[in-house]
Structures are given as structure tokens and as C-alpha cells.
Amino acid sequence: MHPGLKDILLVEQYIKTKKIGFLSIETPLPPWFKKITQSIPNYSIGLQIRREYRHISMGIRALRLKDIDAIFIFEIYNQHLLGILPLLALRGKQVFISLHGNQQFAMNSQIKFFGLVYLKTYLQLFNNLKVVLFETDDHVIPEKFRLPASSKIIIPHPILSEVTPKLLPGERLPLDTKIKIGVVGMIRKDKPISKLITKLQKHLGSKADQCELIIGTPFGQKPNYLDQLGVSLYDTTKEEDYIRVLKQIDILVIHYDKERYYYRTSGVISDAGSCGCYIIASDYPVINHQVNFPVPIGATFSTFDEIGSLIDQAITHIRQKGQDNHWIWREQRSAAAIAKLLFPQNT
């Protein structure tokens, strides 16, 4: 499962009369099966075979779960639903299928679109199957990618409960403290950062005595040009190092590719918000809601030219209001709050 969703495992303790079974596709593969699929010359084919195995395995495990009233599925891939959906429907229990950009991906892939149509058909045929959408309804995307209204449950992306903002309500940073501005996360095609870093360095050039730029990324995929920037670099390969970097940062600046994140949450934003970071992020519907509900913990930008003024506003906000909003923001993203949305009659 996506590690940022692990607080959903805590939901059951806030439900009086329901027992939940949790399922993830991240299940160990038999060594012989893994070896065979990895020997296939085409990596993509081997990967898809392994994913198909994991989906069918997850469906079989759903049939074996005993003494449960509902099943929560952490993640699925549209193109692998053919085998698992009949098994989930046959189980007869209430099933929550968590979607992470599944509709977004269907906009750019024909096979993933067909998988989405297949999912929609099952949702219309079986009342016990529900999809869990994060942050906002899918009315913001074209109609053919939307799911049946009666089958959707919308919840906020959960917080990381084991971390908290470093400033308590009412507490403020000392005036002589440098503001740490961070760019954190994996660097890949849908998370372009070179232009973003250039903008940040240009804006912060005259603020060296007030601000410090930090970059955190797994060093295994770190571009060489980062070593030439003269900024603080941190390896975030391990989860504990990733969290440690987020807890240092006061302002997180993050940009995503529109074709991949227009209708999709950001795990980094959720993790950073949990740590008390002020967020400056791309202005897409889901991310905008993630940053502003139930109270703002940051701002969003449509063009890179806005980033400089947003950083200045963020510094003023932190100096004057600390991380007070983050504590309010956490309340409606806790496991207790999400339990009420998933099981309104049983909390």
C-alpha cells in the first residue's frame, strides 16, 4: 500500500459494530514465479504479469477473510481488474476500493480506460462495491471518466499520525531563525524540478541571510546537476530520513505535471502537511483541496512566476501565525474523522 495511507489501518478502532479486512497488492511473490517473470526479455511484460498475479492473489485472499464485515483495498490498477472484481463481488461483503489517480491514468491510456469502464460496470451491478475518492468529487474531470454517484465515497487524504508540527498552537519561530525552504520527493518525469529550483534560487538569492534551500530526494536516482547547485542535499531513500527532512523544512515547494496529477492527491504534500510544512504547490483541483481543506496550510500556483510572491507571503504567514492552521487541518484528516465518512451509521 502507499505508505502515506497507513493511518487508514486505524479506522477500525473508531467503529463500534464493524470489523474490517485490509488488502494490499504489495504481497510477496513465490520465488520461482518472480524468477520466471524477471527472465522475460521485455521488462514491461514481466511487470504486468507480476501485477496480474498480485491482483488475483488479493481477490483470493478476500474470499478467505473470516469474521469481517467490510474489506478495504488500498490500491488497484485498472488494467488488472478482470480477475479480481468477480472475486470481490462474490465475497458479498461491503468492499471499499481506494483509487489513486485511476481515473487520471485512464485519460492517457486506452487499456486503463477500458479497465475503468469495466470497474464502472461492476459498480452499477453490485451495490456492495464502493470506490473511495480522495479530496474532491470527480465532477472536475470529463464525464466519461466519472464513476456512478451512488458508488462514490469521498474522504480526505489521511495524515501521518506519528508526526506532528514542530510548532505548537500559539508558538512562533524566533525572529532570528532562518526559514528553510524545501523541494522533496522522487525526481521523475511527472515531478519536474529543474525549472522550479532555478526559480527558487533566483528569488532566494537576495535572501541568503533569511532563507535556506534544501533538496531531499533518493540518491539512487539523483541527477548529477544537483551536486553543482551549492544547496543542502539530503538522501530520502529511507522513510525515516525522508520524514526527518520534512520536519526540518518550513516551506515545501512542489510542482507536478498536469497530465499525471490534475485529478490525483500528493503523498508528499500530505506527509509534509502532517509535519507542519507550509505548502506551495501546483494548482490542480485535488491538490488545491488537499492544501485548503478544512483550513489553508499553504497556497497554489498556476505559473512559476507566482512562486516568488507566494514564498514571501508564506514567510510572513509563518512568522505571524506559526503552524496553528496545521493543527486544525489534521483534525478532519485523522482516522477518527475518516471512520465517520466511511461508516456514518457505525461510529
Backbone hydrogen bonds, N-H to C=O, Kabsch-Sander energy under -0.5 kcal/mol:
donor,donor_aa,acceptor,acceptor_aa,energy
5,L,2,H,-2.5
6,K,3,P,-1.5
8,I,5,L,-2.3
9,L,6,K,-1.6
10,L,7,D,-1.7
11,V,8,I,-1.6
13,Q,10,L,-1.0
14,Y,11,V,-2.2
15,I,12,E,-1.8
16,K,346,N,-2.7
17,T,346,N,-0.5
21,G,70,A,-2.8
23,L,72,F,-2.6
27,T,25,I,-2.6
34,K,30,P,-2.6
35,K,31,P,-2.5
36,I,32,W,-2.0
37,T,33,F,-2.4
38,Q,34,K,-2.1
39,S,35,K,-0.9
39,S,36,I,-0.6
40,I,37,T,-0.8
43,Y,41,P,-0.8
46,G,42,N,-1.8
47,L,43,Y,-2.6
48,Q,44,S,-2.3
49,I,45,I,-2.0
50,R,46,G,-2.2
51,R,47,L,-2.3
52,E,48,Q,-2.2
53,Y,49,I,-2.2
54,R,50,R,-2.1
55,H,51,R,-2.2
56,I,52,E,-2.4
57,S,53,Y,-2.8
58,M,54,R,-2.1
59,G,55,H,-2.1
60,I,56,I,-2.3
61,R,57,S,-2.3
62,A,58,M,-1.7
63,L,59,G,-1.3
64,R,60,I,-1.1
65,L,61,R,-1.1
69,D,19,K,-3.2
70,A,19,K,-1.6
71,I,94,Q,-2.6
72,F,21,G,-2.9
73,I,71,I,-0.5
73,I,96,F,-3.3
74,F,23,L,-2.5
74,F,72,F,-0.6
80,H,77,Y,-2.1
81,L,78,N,-1.4
84,I,80,H,-0.6
85,L,81,L,-2.1
87,L,83,G,-0.6
88,L,84,I,-2.1
89,A,85,L,-2.6
90,L,86,P,-2.4
91,R,87,L,-1.2
92,G,88,L,-0.6
92,G,89,A,-0.9
94,Q,69,D,-1.2
95,V,128,N,-3.1
96,F,71,I,-3.3
97,I,95,V,-0.6
97,I,130,K,-3.1
98,S,73,I,-2.4
98,S,96,F,-0.7
99,L,132,V,-2.2
101,G,99,L,-0.5
105,F,101,G,-3.0
106,A,102,N,-1.5
107,M,103,Q,-0.8
107,M,104,Q,-1.0
108,N,105,F,-1.4
113,F,109,S,-1.9
114,F,110,Q,-2.4
115,G,111,I,-1.8
116,L,112,K,-1.7
117,V,113,F,-2.2
118,Y,114,F,-2.1
119,L,115,G,-2.3
120,K,116,L,-2.5
121,T,117,V,-2.0
122,Y,118,Y,-1.8
123,L,119,L,-2.3
124,Q,120,K,-1.7
125,L,121,T,-1.5
126,F,122,Y,-2.6
127,N,125,L,-0.5
129,L,126,F,-1.2
130,K,95,V,-2.8
130,K,128,N,-0.5
131,V,151,S,-2.9
132,V,97,I,-2.5
133,L,131,V,-0.6
133,L,153,I,-2.7
135,E,155,I,-2.7
136,T,134,F,-2.0
140,V,137,D,-0.7
141,I,138,D,-1.5
145,F,142,P,-1.8
146,R,143,E,-1.8
151,S,148,P,-1.7
152,K,149,A,-1.1
153,I,131,V,-2.2
155,I,133,L,-2.6
155,I,153,I,-0.5
159,I,333,R,-1.7
161,S,159,I,-0.8
163,V,160,L,-1.4
166,K,275,C,-0.8
168,L,166,K,-0.5
171,E,168,L,-2.6
177,T,174,P,-2.0
179,I,210,Q,-3.0
180,K,178,K,-0.5
181,I,179,I,-0.6
181,I,212,E,-3.1
182,G,251,I,-3.3
183,V,214,I,-2.3
185,G,216,G,-2.1
188,R,186,M,-0.8
191,K,188,R,-2.0
197,I,193,I,-3.0
198,T,194,S,-2.0
199,K,195,K,-2.2
200,L,196,L,-2.3
201,Q,197,I,-2.9
202,K,198,T,-2.1
203,H,199,K,-2.3
204,L,200,L,-2.7
205,G,201,Q,-0.8
206,S,203,H,-0.5
207,K,204,L,-1.9
208,A,205,G,-0.6
210,Q,207,K,-1.8
211,C,207,K,-2.9
212,E,179,I,-2.3
214,I,181,I,-3.0
215,I,232,S,-2.8
216,G,183,V,-2.4
217,T,234,Y,-2.1
221,Q,218,P,-1.7
222,K,219,F,-1.2
226,L,223,P,-1.4
227,D,224,N,-1.4
228,Q,225,Y,-1.2
229,L,226,L,-1.4
232,S,213,L,-1.4
234,Y,215,I,-2.4
236,T,217,T,-1.0
236,T,234,Y,-0.5
242,Y,238,K,-2.3
243,I,239,E,-2.5
244,R,240,E,-1.8
245,V,241,D,-2.1
246,L,242,Y,-2.0
247,K,243,I,-2.1
248,Q,244,R,-0.8
248,Q,245,V,-0.9
249,I,245,V,-1.3
250,D,180,K,-2.6
251,I,180,K,-2.2
252,L,278,Y,-3.1
253,V,182,G,-2.7
254,I,280,I,-2.6
257,D,190,D,-2.3
260,R,257,D,-1.1
261,Y,257,D,-1.8
262,Y,258,K,-1.7
264,R,261,Y,-0.9
267,G,265,T,-0.5
270,S,266,S,-1.7
271,D,267,G,-2.6
272,A,268,V,-3.1
273,G,269,I,-2.8
274,S,270,S,-2.1
275,C,271,D,-1.3
276,G,273,G,-1.1
277,C,272,A,-2.6
278,Y,250,D,-3.0
279,I,297,I,-2.1
280,I,252,L,-2.8
281,A,299,A,-1.9
282,S,254,I,-0.8
283,D,301,F,-2.2
284,Y,282,S,-1.6
286,V,262,Y,-1.0
288,N,284,Y,-3.2
289,H,285,P,-1.8
290,Q,286,V,-2.4
291,V,287,I,-2.0
292,N,288,N,-1.4
293,F,289,H,-2.0
297,I,291,V,-2.5
299,A,279,I,-2.7
301,F,281,A,-2.3
306,E,303,T,-1.7
307,I,304,F,-1.4
310,L,306,E,-2.0
311,I,307,I,-2.3
312,D,308,G,-1.9
313,Q,309,S,-2.2
314,A,310,L,-2.3
315,I,311,I,-2.5
316,T,312,D,-1.9
317,H,313,Q,-2.5
318,I,314,A,-2.8
319,R,315,I,-2.3
320,Q,316,T,-2.3
321,K,317,H,-3.7
322,G,317,H,-0.5
322,G,318,I,-1.5
324,D,321,K,-1.9
326,H,323,Q,-0.5
327,W,323,Q,-1.1
327,W,324,D,-0.7
328,I,324,D,-1.1
329,W,325,N,-3.0
330,R,326,H,-1.9
331,E,327,W,-0.8
331,E,328,I,-0.6
332,Q,328,I,-0.8
333,R,330,R,-1.7
334,S,331,E,-0.9
338,I,334,S,-2.2
339,A,335,A,-2.3
340,K,336,A,-1.2
341,L,337,A,-0.9
342,L,338,I,-2.2
343,F,339,A,-2.7
346,N,343,F,-1.7
